[in-house]
Amino acid sequence: MFTRYPAEERFSFDRGWLQGSHSFSFSEYQDPNNVSFGPLRVFNDDVIAPSRGFGAHPHSDMEIVSIILEGQLRHEDNIGNVAVSSFGGVQRMSAGTGVVHTEHNASDETHCNLLQLWFEPEARGLKPSYMSSSYNPASLNGQLLPIVSRQGGENQATIHQDMTIYLSRLEKGQEIPFVQHPDRRTYVFVIQGSLTMNQEHLLSKRDAVRIEQETHLQMTAEEPVFFLLIDLP
């Protein structure tokens, strides 16, 4: 089953210093019919103005992943971590029993665009932790590159959930398959360009699709495309 969510149907806002779109209930956007997809609880697409950001605020019992698309994101927390990431960088914070952090655009000249994803952890009450990782953007070409996974690996962040986040770039006409277990879910989000799923479901820029009970997926680029795929329980 494929359920498409067009970009224009996301909840979007403009606060001047922060522009964004929410794919699930978050903050002032509340929809009891759109709270989560498996353990995926938040999928925010944010643009932060130069030198602006989120002041100190707490989190608990959530796995938070930030994928930087443009600009620089600075993270600092109360357990001693400080990091600045740009395109190719990923930040993962396990909030666990509780952590306080800040997030800011590290540049005073250019905006920062990031995807921030929240996942429910496989267990509550974990010890808070943080890690930053990076991948080579050239490695995205023609394949699904894992950037976050439970087991981790070279150029991958680890996460306390049975899931994997992939990124990929395809040229027009290129195809790539993905084989899924029938009891698992797949979430696909197009960052740039457009692609067709299984020759019938067209996704354009910032569209998403939530997929259940489908074992064989075929993704075909209708034009050069940059997209994200999440394998979820």
Backbone bond lengths (Angstrom), bond angles and torsions (degrees), N, CA, C in turn:
res aa  C-N    CA-C-N  psi(-1)  N-CA   C-N-CA  omega(-1)  CA-C   N-CA-C  phi
1 M - - - 1.460 - - 1.527 110.09 -
2 F 1.326 115.34 126.56 1.456 122.21 178.95 1.537 108.31 -108.99
3 T 1.321 116.72 126.25 1.462 121.01 174.48 1.519 108.16 -121.52
4 R 1.343 115.48 110.02 1.459 121.53 -175.77 1.523 110.53 -87.77
5 Y 1.337 115.88 140.66 1.462 122.88 177.17 1.528 108.25 -124.09
6 P 1.336 117.42 98.75 1.472 120.40 -178.20 1.529 112.04 -63.01
7 A 1.317 115.71 150.43 1.466 121.00 -178.89 1.521 112.24 -55.71
8 E 1.330 116.69 -40.38 1.462 120.20 -174.85 1.526 112.88 -70.63
9 E 1.336 117.54 -11.93 1.459 119.81 178.83 1.525 113.00 -93.91
10 R 1.321 117.59 -3.30 1.462 119.30 174.96 1.530 109.54 -71.28
11 F 1.331 115.97 154.68 1.461 120.01 174.33 1.530 107.95 -76.55
12 S 1.337 117.12 119.68 1.462 121.35 -177.51 1.515 110.55 -121.51
13 F 1.324 116.62 154.15 1.461 121.71 -177.06 1.524 109.70 -151.78
14 D 1.328 115.38 163.68 1.461 122.53 177.88 1.517 108.22 -142.23
15 R 1.330 116.26 109.24 1.460 121.75 178.49 1.522 112.02 -103.69
16 G 1.308 116.13 15.19 1.460 119.48 -176.55 1.507 111.48 85.64
17 W 1.316 116.55 -75.28 1.466 121.01 179.79 1.526 112.57 -75.98
18 L 1.341 116.67 -18.40 1.456 121.91 -178.23 1.522 109.39 -137.40
19 Q 1.319 115.53 124.28 1.463 121.60 172.43 1.526 107.17 -119.43
20 G 1.315 116.38 142.11 1.456 116.44 -178.06 1.503 114.13 -167.69
21 S 1.330 114.15 174.18 1.454 122.97 177.21 1.520 108.63 -139.29
22 H 1.329 115.64 138.87 1.465 121.90 178.49 1.523 109.38 -110.17
23 S 1.320 116.40 131.29 1.463 120.91 177.33 1.523 112.50 -92.26
24 F 1.345 116.92 -17.06 1.463 122.55 177.19 1.533 108.66 -133.13
25 S 1.323 116.17 164.24 1.463 120.92 177.59 1.523 110.10 -50.95
26 F 1.342 114.65 128.90 1.461 120.22 -177.18 1.513 108.26 -165.46
27 S 1.342 117.04 136.16 1.458 122.60 176.82 1.530 109.92 54.58
28 E 1.339 117.31 -126.30 1.464 119.55 -176.32 1.522 113.48 -74.78
29 Y 1.333 117.76 -13.11 1.463 120.47 177.28 1.522 108.99 -90.84
30 Q 1.322 116.60 114.52 1.456 121.46 -179.96 1.526 109.99 -130.70
31 D 1.319 115.58 121.22 1.456 122.62 177.93 1.525 107.34 -137.33
32 P 1.332 118.82 109.29 1.467 120.78 -177.29 1.517 113.48 -60.86
33 N 1.322 117.87 -17.21 1.459 121.81 178.83 1.525 112.94 -93.73
34 N 1.335 116.07 2.25 1.466 120.01 -178.15 1.523 109.55 -141.83
35 V 1.321 115.31 66.43 1.467 121.09 -175.36 1.523 112.16 -102.11
36 S 1.324 118.06 -35.86 1.461 119.82 -175.41 1.518 109.89 -164.53
37 F 1.322 114.26 170.00 1.466 122.48 173.24 1.518 105.69 -137.67
38 G 1.333 116.85 98.86 1.456 119.67 -168.87 1.519 108.62 59.96
39 P 1.334 118.62 -136.07 1.467 120.49 178.38 1.525 114.51 -78.91
40 L 1.352 117.77 -5.11 1.465 120.93 178.39 1.524 108.64 -75.54
41 R 1.322 115.41 113.71 1.462 121.00 -173.75 1.528 113.72 -107.55
42 V 1.332 117.80 -29.85 1.467 122.67 -177.67 1.520 108.74 -139.33
43 F 1.335 115.51 136.78 1.470 121.26 172.45 1.522 106.00 -141.30
44 N 1.323 115.85 94.88 1.469 122.55 -176.58 1.528 110.15 -107.70
45 D 1.313 115.04 138.75 1.467 123.54 179.40 1.526 105.96 -115.22
46 D 1.340 117.44 99.59 1.464 122.25 -169.90 1.518 112.61 -113.74
47 V 1.339 115.42 144.21 1.460 123.08 170.76 1.519 107.28 -122.36
48 I 1.341 116.20 118.09 1.463 122.39 -176.12 1.523 108.97 -106.43
49 A 1.324 116.82 131.57 1.463 122.07 -179.63 1.527 110.64 -67.83
50 P 1.339 117.64 158.64 1.464 121.15 179.15 1.535 112.14 -53.03
51 S 1.331 114.84 135.63 1.469 123.69 175.34 1.524 113.89 62.66
52 R 1.313 117.66 15.36 1.463 121.09 178.48 1.520 109.74 -112.70
53 G 1.331 115.86 170.70 1.451 118.21 179.46 1.509 112.54 168.23
54 F 1.312 115.03 -164.43 1.458 123.25 -176.68 1.524 108.90 -102.01
55 G 1.334 116.16 123.91 1.455 120.50 177.26 1.518 111.71 -70.14
56 A 1.326 116.15 -178.54 1.463 121.46 -176.23 1.534 110.82 -57.26
57 H 1.327 115.84 127.83 1.462 121.68 178.81 1.523 108.93 -151.54
58 P 1.343 117.54 152.42 1.462 120.76 -174.79 1.525 113.17 -95.18
59 H 1.348 114.96 157.68 1.459 123.25 170.20 1.522 108.10 -141.54
60 S 1.323 116.03 156.87 1.465 120.65 172.22 1.520 109.41 -151.53
61 D 1.325 115.49 151.56 1.466 123.88 175.46 1.525 113.29 45.95
62 M 1.320 115.30 51.96 1.468 120.86 176.60 1.528 108.61 -150.71
63 E 1.338 116.25 141.66 1.460 122.71 172.60 1.527 106.79 -96.88
64 I 1.328 117.69 117.95 1.465 122.26 -173.10 1.534 108.92 -115.84
65 V 1.326 115.68 122.59 1.467 121.96 -177.79 1.522 108.85 -118.51
66 S 1.323 116.64 127.36 1.468 122.33 175.62 1.524 108.76 -114.04
67 I 1.338 115.77 123.94 1.460 122.58 179.62 1.524 107.15 -112.80
68 I 1.315 117.10 114.50 1.469 120.76 -174.41 1.527 109.16 -86.19
69 L 1.334 115.07 125.88 1.463 121.60 179.67 1.523 112.33 -100.53
70 E 1.330 116.22 -35.36 1.469 121.45 178.86 1.523 108.25 -148.51
71 G 1.328 116.30 150.00 1.458 120.66 175.18 1.516 113.24 76.65
72 Q 1.337 115.22 -155.89 1.463 121.36 -174.98 1.526 109.80 -134.18
73 L 1.330 115.97 133.37 1.460 122.48 177.24 1.523 109.01 -114.11
74 R 1.342 115.36 127.10 1.460 121.16 177.60 1.525 109.87 -105.20
75 H 1.325 116.08 128.13 1.466 123.49 177.35 1.522 109.45 -114.38
76 E 1.331 116.14 138.75 1.461 121.31 171.98 1.521 107.86 -144.98
77 D 1.341 117.15 138.10 1.458 119.40 -178.29 1.530 111.55 -136.04
78 N 1.341 115.40 173.59 1.460 121.07 -175.31 1.521 113.08 -85.48
79 I 1.354 117.35 7.08 1.461 118.87 173.56 1.529 110.78 -108.79
80 G 1.333 115.36 14.20 1.462 120.44 169.24 1.505 117.03 99.28
81 N 1.319 118.86 9.45 1.457 121.00 -177.68 1.520 111.91 -97.52
82 V 1.325 115.96 134.86 1.458 123.37 173.81 1.527 107.31 -136.42
83 A 1.328 116.87 130.09 1.465 119.31 179.93 1.517 109.82 -153.20
84 V 1.321 115.92 149.49 1.454 123.11 172.98 1.527 107.50 -123.66
85 S 1.333 116.67 126.05 1.462 121.78 -177.77 1.526 110.41 -123.57
86 S 1.324 116.01 146.66 1.463 122.31 175.93 1.522 108.33 -125.27
87 F 1.352 117.94 -168.78 1.460 120.46 -178.06 1.527 109.86 -55.51
88 G 1.316 115.74 131.94 1.461 121.81 -172.89 1.511 111.63 98.22
89 G 1.321 116.82 -6.83 1.448 121.62 -179.22 1.520 112.27 -103.46
90 V 1.322 114.94 148.02 1.463 122.86 178.26 1.525 108.27 -134.31
91 Q 1.316 116.36 136.07 1.456 121.50 175.79 1.525 108.75 -117.46
92 R 1.331 116.69 132.45 1.461 121.92 177.63 1.521 109.73 -125.56
93 M 1.325 116.75 124.81 1.457 121.99 177.07 1.521 109.18 -121.04
94 S 1.331 116.56 124.25 1.456 121.98 171.86 1.519 106.78 -96.15
95 A 1.331 116.30 108.02 1.466 119.80 -173.46 1.521 112.00 -72.30
96 G 1.334 117.50 -34.25 1.453 121.24 174.48 1.520 114.13 51.78
97 T 1.321 116.07 -129.04 1.463 121.23 -177.33 1.518 113.29 -72.19
98 G 1.329 117.48 -8.45 1.451 120.46 174.65 1.506 113.42 140.83
99 V 1.335 115.92 133.24 1.455 121.76 177.28 1.525 108.04 -148.21
100 V 1.327 115.90 148.87 1.463 122.02 176.12 1.523 107.13 -116.90
101 H 1.343 116.31 131.66 1.464 118.06 -178.77 1.522 110.76 -145.48
102 T 1.330 114.46 167.27 1.461 122.65 172.91 1.523 108.53 -124.09
103 E 1.337 116.18 153.22 1.460 122.34 176.10 1.522 107.61 -136.96
104 H 1.330 115.97 126.28 1.466 120.17 -177.84 1.516 110.80 -139.08
105 N 1.316 115.04 152.93 1.451 121.31 167.84 1.522 107.13 -71.07
106 A 1.324 116.67 119.20 1.463 121.11 -175.00 1.516 113.02 -77.74
107 S 1.334 118.04 -8.66 1.462 121.50 -178.62 1.520 110.66 -101.75
108 D 1.343 116.27 143.64 1.462 120.03 174.23 1.526 111.47 -98.86
109 E 1.348 116.39 11.87 1.464 120.52 -177.56 1.525 113.79 -125.45
110 T 1.314 118.58 -36.96 1.458 121.10 -173.59 1.525 110.97 -121.37
111 H 1.337 116.24 155.14 1.459 120.32 179.62 1.530 110.15 -76.59
112 C 1.314 115.49 166.14 1.467 123.11 176.32 1.519 108.44 -121.78
113 N 1.328 116.47 124.79 1.467 121.64 176.22 1.523 108.56 -112.55
114 L 1.307 116.36 126.31 1.451 120.75 179.79 1.517 110.80 -140.26
115 L 1.321 115.23 154.48 1.451 122.26 166.90 1.513 106.96 -101.32
116 Q 1.336 116.31 127.40 1.458 118.91 175.73 1.531 108.58 -117.65
117 L 1.326 114.40 124.75 1.457 122.73 -175.74 1.522 109.13 -118.90
118 W 1.315 116.61 135.11 1.457 122.01 175.78 1.523 108.50 -115.24
119 F 1.333 115.89 136.01 1.456 122.00 178.17 1.526 109.73 -127.66
120 E 1.303 116.15 140.94 1.455 119.45 172.09 1.523 108.02 -69.29
121 P 1.343 118.33 133.81 1.467 120.32 -178.73 1.528 111.03 -75.54
122 E 1.332 115.42 164.72 1.463 119.54 179.02 1.525 111.58 -73.67
123 A 1.335 118.08 -16.23 1.465 121.78 176.84 1.528 108.36 -148.35
124 R 1.312 116.46 146.30 1.451 121.59 177.41 1.519 109.86 -88.81
125 G 1.339 115.43 161.48 1.457 120.31 175.31 1.513 114.90 74.33
126 L 1.331 117.74 24.85 1.462 120.98 177.74 1.525 110.89 -71.37
127 K 1.315 115.90 159.49 1.458 120.56 173.85 1.525 108.92 -71.04
128 P 1.335 118.42 129.54 1.471 119.88 179.71 1.531 111.46 -59.42
129 S 1.324 115.88 142.01 1.458 120.36 178.78 1.514 109.63 -154.06
130 Y 1.328 114.90 164.75 1.467 121.35 -177.91 1.517 108.65 -147.20
131 M 1.334 115.97 145.76 1.460 119.46 170.52 1.520 109.06 -152.40
132 S 1.318 114.85 149.36 1.459 120.87 171.70 1.523 107.40 -117.21
133 S 1.318 115.61 145.03 1.456 120.81 179.13 1.519 107.85 -139.24
134 S 1.309 116.53 170.89 1.464 120.22 178.40 1.520 109.53 -148.46
135 Y 1.315 114.91 152.72 1.451 121.70 177.56 1.521 108.61 -128.17
136 N 1.302 116.35 161.19 1.465 121.71 176.84 1.529 108.33 -84.17
137 P 1.336 119.36 114.73 1.471 119.96 -178.93 1.523 113.99 -54.06
138 A 1.324 117.79 -28.98 1.467 120.04 178.90 1.523 111.54 -65.49
139 S 1.350 116.70 -21.89 1.463 120.73 -179.41 1.522 112.94 -75.46
140 L 1.335 117.26 -7.34 1.457 120.67 178.79 1.524 112.04 -76.64
141 N 1.321 116.68 -21.15 1.462 120.87 -169.64 1.524 112.01 -66.84
142 G 1.329 115.86 119.37 1.454 121.61 172.42 1.505 116.31 75.84
143 Q 1.325 117.91 11.13 1.458 119.24 179.75 1.523 110.32 -151.03
144 L 1.341 115.42 165.05 1.455 122.12 171.27 1.526 107.12 -90.58
145 L 1.315 116.46 110.69 1.462 121.37 -176.67 1.525 109.27 -98.37
146 P 1.336 119.32 117.67 1.460 120.26 177.17 1.532 110.67 -71.51
147 I 1.339 116.00 128.19 1.461 119.85 179.32 1.527 112.20 -116.10
148 V 1.335 117.34 -18.38 1.462 122.53 175.89 1.523 107.26 -143.37
149 S 1.331 117.57 132.90 1.459 119.99 178.50 1.521 110.07 -156.66
150 R 1.302 115.88 165.42 1.457 120.45 179.66 1.524 110.83 -63.39
151 Q 1.339 116.76 -42.75 1.457 120.71 -176.29 1.522 112.93 -83.70
152 G 1.343 117.33 -17.78 1.450 119.84 -177.32 1.522 111.14 69.45
153 G 1.298 116.04 -166.81 1.458 120.78 -179.16 1.512 109.75 152.98
154 E 1.314 115.98 -172.28 1.462 120.11 -179.63 1.526 109.84 -61.73
155 N 1.316 116.19 126.71 1.466 123.44 178.93 1.532 113.05 62.38
156 Q 1.349 116.97 23.81 1.458 121.77 178.26 1.517 110.50 -122.89
157 A 1.316 116.25 142.10 1.459 120.95 170.03 1.522 108.69 -86.73
158 T 1.325 116.65 147.05 1.458 121.15 175.16 1.523 109.68 -90.49
159 I 1.339 115.63 156.41 1.454 120.45 179.97 1.527 108.66 -145.83
160 H 1.320 116.24 147.48 1.464 121.35 -177.55 1.530 110.01 -89.09
161 Q 1.318 115.85 63.32 1.458 122.71 177.37 1.527 107.29 -165.55
162 D 1.330 116.29 150.02 1.465 121.53 -178.50 1.525 109.12 -81.99
163 M 1.326 116.90 79.48 1.462 121.62 -174.05 1.523 109.81 -158.32
164 T 1.324 115.31 163.81 1.465 121.00 177.47 1.525 108.76 -141.74
165 I 1.336 115.66 136.65 1.464 122.07 173.19 1.524 107.96 -105.30
166 Y 1.330 115.85 128.93 1.461 122.54 177.69 1.531 109.66 -117.42
167 L 1.326 116.46 150.83 1.454 123.17 167.47 1.524 108.43 -123.01
168 S 1.335 115.75 152.93 1.466 119.12 179.26 1.519 110.36 -154.13
169 R 1.332 115.44 151.53 1.472 123.27 169.18 1.528 107.77 -124.62
170 L 1.325 115.28 133.15 1.458 120.84 175.59 1.513 109.67 -127.10
171 E 1.327 116.53 144.21 1.454 121.63 171.71 1.527 109.20 -82.94
172 K 1.325 116.85 161.24 1.459 121.39 -179.32 1.531 110.21 -52.94
173 G 1.336 114.83 128.42 1.457 120.67 178.89 1.515 114.68 90.35
174 Q 1.326 118.38 -16.23 1.455 120.59 178.32 1.522 110.13 -69.66
175 E 1.322 115.12 147.63 1.455 121.58 178.36 1.521 109.74 -125.84
176 I 1.327 115.08 152.76 1.449 119.98 176.66 1.529 108.10 -147.53
177 P 1.347 117.69 134.53 1.458 119.86 -179.27 1.530 111.25 -96.21
178 F 1.320 114.90 161.34 1.466 120.84 171.23 1.518 107.34 -145.08
179 V 1.327 116.40 125.09 1.455 122.15 179.93 1.523 108.67 -102.53
180 Q 1.327 116.24 127.19 1.453 122.15 -174.09 1.533 110.05 -121.66
181 H 1.331 116.20 149.77 1.458 120.99 173.78 1.525 108.62 -73.81
182 P 1.321 119.29 141.02 1.472 120.26 -175.84 1.526 114.70 -61.97
183 D 1.322 117.99 -20.78 1.468 120.27 -179.32 1.522 113.16 -92.57
184 R 1.337 116.66 2.64 1.461 119.53 -178.18 1.530 110.70 -109.00
185 R 1.327 115.36 170.15 1.463 122.74 -178.17 1.526 109.96 -114.47
186 T 1.327 115.63 156.28 1.463 121.55 175.88 1.521 108.78 -132.78
187 Y 1.320 115.74 134.42 1.464 121.73 178.12 1.519 107.59 -121.37
188 V 1.338 117.04 128.56 1.460 121.76 -179.71 1.529 108.66 -124.15
189 F 1.333 115.76 134.50 1.465 122.61 -179.84 1.522 108.11 -133.64
190 V 1.335 116.24 126.73 1.461 120.94 -179.71 1.533 109.13 -90.46
191 I 1.311 116.95 119.59 1.460 122.24 179.70 1.528 110.30 -82.37
192 Q 1.317 116.12 -47.03 1.478 122.15 177.38 1.521 108.23 -144.21
193 G 1.336 116.08 150.81 1.452 120.48 176.59 1.516 112.54 83.20
194 S 1.345 116.38 -154.54 1.458 120.70 179.87 1.518 109.97 -154.23
195 L 1.324 115.59 152.45 1.451 121.08 177.94 1.523 109.88 -147.16
196 T 1.319 115.28 162.24 1.455 122.47 176.75 1.524 108.92 -114.17
197 M 1.328 115.33 132.75 1.459 121.46 176.43 1.525 108.63 -96.76
198 N 1.320 116.41 125.35 1.464 122.58 176.38 1.527 112.54 50.47
199 Q 1.318 115.64 36.74 1.466 124.55 172.51 1.530 114.76 66.00
200 E 1.346 117.94 10.65 1.468 117.76 -178.77 1.525 114.97 -142.63
201 H 1.316 119.24 -17.91 1.455 120.78 -176.51 1.529 108.63 -108.02
202 L 1.328 116.44 104.19 1.457 121.68 -176.60 1.520 110.09 -87.53
203 L 1.320 115.79 129.22 1.457 122.65 176.40 1.516 108.95 -119.28
204 S 1.332 116.56 126.46 1.458 122.14 177.04 1.521 109.66 -104.45
205 K 1.327 116.37 -176.70 1.454 122.29 -176.11 1.528 111.98 -52.52
206 R 1.326 115.74 125.70 1.464 126.25 178.34 1.528 113.48 69.66
207 D 1.335 118.25 10.37 1.456 120.48 169.64 1.526 109.41 -78.39
208 A 1.336 115.64 156.99 1.466 121.27 176.29 1.519 109.11 -134.81
209 V 1.327 115.34 159.11 1.457 120.74 172.69 1.530 108.52 -139.19
210 R 1.333 115.48 136.78 1.456 122.66 176.01 1.521 107.23 -106.93
211 I 1.335 115.90 124.93 1.458 121.40 -169.37 1.521 109.77 -121.66
212 E 1.327 115.85 130.16 1.458 121.95 177.36 1.522 109.27 -134.36
213 Q 1.336 115.51 148.09 1.466 122.83 174.67 1.527 112.33 58.91
214 E 1.325 115.77 33.66 1.467 121.50 175.03 1.521 107.52 -123.84
215 T 1.317 117.14 127.12 1.464 120.54 -174.93 1.525 113.81 -99.51
216 H 1.334 117.29 -26.59 1.467 119.83 -177.57 1.529 109.63 -124.35
217 L 1.318 115.16 118.16 1.452 121.21 179.54 1.527 108.82 -116.20
218 Q 1.320 115.13 139.08 1.455 121.36 175.90 1.518 107.98 -127.00
219 M 1.313 116.69 119.86 1.456 121.89 -178.27 1.518 109.32 -108.76
220 T 1.341 115.79 124.41 1.461 122.33 -176.76 1.518 109.21 -121.36
221 A 1.322 117.49 126.81 1.465 121.82 -178.95 1.525 110.03 -76.85
222 E 1.338 116.76 120.67 1.455 121.80 174.80 1.531 111.05 -81.14
223 E 1.311 115.53 -20.76 1.465 126.03 173.97 1.516 105.09 -157.69
224 P 1.342 119.67 171.33 1.456 118.45 177.45 1.529 110.63 -51.12
225 V 1.334 117.16 128.36 1.459 121.03 -171.24 1.531 110.66 -133.93
226 F 1.327 114.70 143.43 1.465 124.49 175.50 1.522 105.32 -124.09
227 F 1.330 117.20 118.84 1.459 118.71 -174.79 1.524 112.25 -143.19
228 L 1.313 114.24 166.71 1.462 123.91 -179.19 1.522 108.30 -120.13
229 L 1.323 116.42 141.40 1.461 122.49 175.62 1.526 107.93 -132.40
230 I 1.330 115.97 134.17 1.461 120.62 178.25 1.530 108.69 -120.58
231 D 1.317 116.15 127.97 1.463 123.95 173.59 1.525 107.45 -95.02
232 L 1.345 117.11 118.40 1.458 122.61 -170.79 1.523 111.51 -126.75
233 P 1.331 117.35 151.22 1.456 119.69 172.60 1.524 111.27 -73.27
